[in-house]
């Protein structure tokens, strides 16, 4: 959940993670559904560092 991370992420950062409660699935399915993938993390890091 993003709650509380805003203070560390700041205005220029990006959050990658779950934004709701109650989801249930095998980890690989849930991660993909919420965009928690290597590709998305690398893309977010590149945007933040650009």
C-alpha positions as CSV (number, residue, x, y, z in Angstrom):
1,X,0.0,0.0,0.0
2,X,1.1,3.5,-0.7
3,X,-0.1,4.8,2.6
4,X,2.8,6.5,4.3
5,X,5.3,6.1,1.6
6,X,4.5,9.5,0.1
7,X,6.9,11.1,2.6
8,X,9.8,9.0,1.3
9,X,8.8,9.0,-2.4
10,X,8.3,12.7,-2.6
11,X,6.8,14.6,-5.5
12,X,9.1,13.3,-8.1
13,X,9.1,9.6,-7.1
14,X,6.9,6.8,-8.3
15,X,5.1,4.1,-6.3
16,X,4.9,0.5,-7.6
17,X,2.8,-1.8,-5.5
18,X,-0.6,-2.7,-4.4
19,X,-3.1,0.1,-4.0
20,X,-6.0,-1.9,-2.5
21,X,-6.8,-4.7,0.0
22,X,-8.3,-8.1,-0.5
23,X,-6.5,-9.4,-3.7
24,X,-5.7,-13.0,-3.6
25,X,-3.7,-15.0,-6.2
26,X,-0.4,-16.8,-6.6
27,X,2.4,-14.2,-6.3
28,X,3.3,-14.2,-10.0
29,X,-0.3,-13.5,-11.0
30,X,-0.9,-10.8,-8.3
31,X,2.4,-9.0,-9.0
32,X,1.7,-8.9,-12.7
33,X,-1.9,-7.6,-12.0
34,X,-0.6,-4.8,-9.8
35,X,2.3,-3.9,-12.2
36,X,5.0,-5.2,-9.9
37,X,7.3,-6.4,-12.6
38,X,11.0,-6.0,-13.4
39,X,10.0,-4.0,-16.6
40,X,7.8,-1.6,-14.7
41,X,10.4,-1.1,-11.9
42,X,13.2,-0.4,-14.4
43,X,11.0,2.0,-16.4
44,X,10.0,3.9,-13.2
45,X,13.6,4.1,-12.1
46,X,14.6,5.5,-15.5
47,X,11.8,8.1,-15.4
48,X,12.8,9.2,-11.8
49,X,16.5,9.4,-12.7
50,X,16.0,11.2,-16.0
